[in-house]
Amino acid sequence: MTQLDDLKTLLGQVSDLSAAASLMSWDQETYMPPEAARVRSLQMATLAGLSHETFTNERTGQLLDAAERNTLSDTDAAIVRVARRDYTKATKLPTSFVEELTRAQNEAHHAWIEARKTDSFNTFAPYLERMFDLARRQADLVGFDAHPYDALIDDYEPGARAEHIRSVFADLRDRTLPLLRRITAAGDATDYGVLSRPFPAEAQRNIALRLAEEAFGLKPAFSRLDVSAHPFQTNFSRSDLRITTRFDETYFPTSLYGVWHETGHAMYERGVGERWERTPVSRGASLGVHESQSRMFENLLGRSRAFWQRYFPTLQAIAPDVAAGVDAEALYRAVNRVQPSLIRVEADEVTYNFHIMLRFELELALLEGTLKVADLPEAWNAKMGEYLGITPPNDADGVLQDVHWSAGLIGYFPTYTLGNLLSVQLLNTARQDAQIAAGVDRAEYGPLLAWLAEHVHQYGRSLTPSELTVRATGRELQADDYVAYLHAKYEDIYGLKPE
Amino acid sequence: MTQLDDLKTLLGQVSDLSAAASLMSWDQETYMPPEAARVRSLQMATLAGLSHETFTNERTGQLLDAAERNTLSDTDAAIVRVARRDYTKATKLPTSFVEELTRAQNEAHHAWIEARKTDSFNTFAPYLERMFDLARRQADLVGFDAHPYDALIDDYEPGARAEHIRSVFADLRDRTLPLLRRITAAGDATDYGVLSRPFPAEAQRNIALRLAEEAFGLKPAFSRLDVSAHPFQTNFSRSDLRITTRFDETYFPTSLYGVWHETGHAMYERGVGERWERTPVSRGASLGVHESQSRMFENLLGRSRAFWQRYFPTLQAIAPDVAAGVDAEALYRAVNRVQPSLIRVEADEVTYNFHIMLRFELELALLEGTLKVADLPEAWNAKMGEYLGITPPNDADGVLQDVHWSAGLIGYFPTYTLGNLLSVQLLNTARQDAQIAAGVDRAEYGPLLAWLAEHVHQYGRSLTPSELTVRATGRELQADDYVAYLHAKYEDIYGLKPE
């Protein structure tokens, strides 16, 4: 055994421990009996601890040093590079800090659940202050050049910079806010009743899975769909993809679009090169790149006119009562309603990014200290008024609606919009191939899926999001493509004159 | 932290790793997508390896030494005693031997699958020879006083001795073979057609689970039932019990009695004292004691007249077509058919133990070298003729029917019969309490379950099977109770004059 073999064995063990922890977590959300929760959390803590201990051990550093002294194949070089990046970061945080953070997250999370239930921001405020204090300390421990936010977002979007995001978001805001104003001014006579027609869960499951396979390539041989309160995708290898959803029998878009969204995440993981198996490279490059895949399947494809032109007969066959008296065009219109609303996770393509920009701006201000936690609800509501023209009636549906900050996930929100932007930038690039464009226009996605596998999926974490974006699309991420996409689609839907 | 705390932390980690491995295994049998199998086996090997490494580390020995020098509470003393027993045993086998054994088991298992498919004992014979060679070497490494078999069975039935089993089995054989002869001579006019009536899987599931809860106390709050090809019970804590079954829609006893059997295993694990949580004490005392609980629920209770007198109306309510034109007595008779047959797992209460005695006798002879592997099929068929009066038409349904030997499980078979014997010995003791006896006779098992929890379940592995048996019943395990039970029940059913 060479030292490189030893390193790979060690990385394989870390990967296996983390797969076991992921399975425990999946099981907890899907099938675990309720009384098992207490011991399960101890078991999961053990696995997380062993995985962290094994990886941050001095021996890992020694094996990395040895590997870096040798000439390596491209594959091995990428494994060593990514492992070194993770190792450097993981060893910068002292165990005492990680333990303090974990405890604070736990406490903040429970405080948030309670505060949201009772609509009482004040009881949550001290916990939130502590989370931002810890975030500042974490940024200092990790180190950064330009902005402490850069040290935080790096966990979710390696190499991303607050300054770049700030400028892209400003561009996006300036060019889509007028569109939103024109849409809301235009009035809307569409009949959305079709979305609320009774639709049994089993039939929803059938069509969601059938199209996930037929349109997007998700096969039962390497995946499964289960039910959980909060939908998610997880996987324990590229041949063991798990997605979950929930069924609302009087609002089928929840499960259908939820499944296709998670299918985007799953197919990304499916496409990660087998050569990275059981190494730290074997995952999507970042949350943003991941979201570009899920949003592409859900919105760019699943909410396209071509999609329903092709698959409306399938809906008619599986759920004739739902499809009665409507047609593909009516369904296309119904699933593309633009309407400013309180809740991020229910927002449409046009308003969604304003929910994100608002959070990003507030995160920055809190981190910089220019906004005090006590003043956060007021700032939140002011921005909701500025962007979406609505004022939250309470904090539970306002500043308290998301779990993220209570879980210490600061710097996470922007990745949703980065993913939206990237989804169109990728699709536009792929469409430069006439066969792909023709396929997409007929809702035949085979050629597009092959392009994504080649230009996005296969690399895993061996490229940073920025490297991947430039290599795949020839440009850094920018707002142009997304802005043009929104204008073309929604000017058509709402009968607006192109600007 | 004291050294005792360190020891408990370490044992907790080992327990958590093994819970994670069990979950991976459960998932593999129930929900895992087929293509996930290859990586899953690597992941499971990592968990098994880490668990073994952590436990057999020198540090465990040092912490045990330190603990043994102190005065300990009864609970801690039992934890240290059981951990020491496991540690001594685990460290007696060199890693090189364990690896060789694992490889040989893998190869033998695959050879067995192939040999069984093609009914070709000869292709399996060299692998089986190797398994018995390895078993002899294992016995030498572990050490034994009287017989190498004692070193092997100790893995499944701590402290059991071949000589004691041999004499108990001989007694059982001599006193039940005449009964079997009288039954088969008596003729049988019972109508067994009711067992094959169409019974939808969902309805089978409903009644199986409803009675598992109502009769035996298995609650969804701490358990669940899933489907797998081979039924089993596993658990990841006493509040996370998983049982599986399979449904045959034209033979409902498979699932009903399967579920109640596994419920017996599950309720044993449920009853293990919470004070042993995440320690090596936190499991049933042995396979035999486990089987005494599963067989008690399945046979002594579930196949009793009182059971169907009480629950026949439930069957009528859930599956009226199945119950049409029969009554509790007819059902009682149908589920207690005695009929010599080829296959162990399908055998009834009277013939089952002959399948076990046969295997036990052959295992001993192979281990002692008085029987050659090449002569095994002939010896098997001869014993089948001697005990059950039938000759297997082929080896696939004869000597090749069980997975155990191919998996290196030598010394495992007797535990099934030890469990049968113990089940009646325990029930007879419990019935000395008039309230328990009255309950059992009305199929109200609450008082019996409480007795089992107090006298069997709570101890976990803190008592050996023999200690537990003597403490609970006042005697070592013997055949008297079981022999009397079989005579009383089947002389009645088959209208034989009591001997």
Interface residues (C-beta under 8 A of the other chain):
Chain A: G12 Q13 D16 L17 A19 A20 A21 L23 M24 D27 Y31 M32 P33 P34 E35 A36 R38 V39 R40 L42 Q43 T46 L47 L50 P220 A221 F222 S223 R224 D226 F236 S237 S239 D240 L241 E277 R278
Chain B: G12 Q13 D16 L17 A19 A20 A21 L23 M24 D27 Y31 M32 P33 P34 E35 A36 R38 V39 R40 L42 Q43 T46 L47 L50 P220 A221 F222 S223 R224 D226 F236 S237 S239 D240 L241 E277 R278
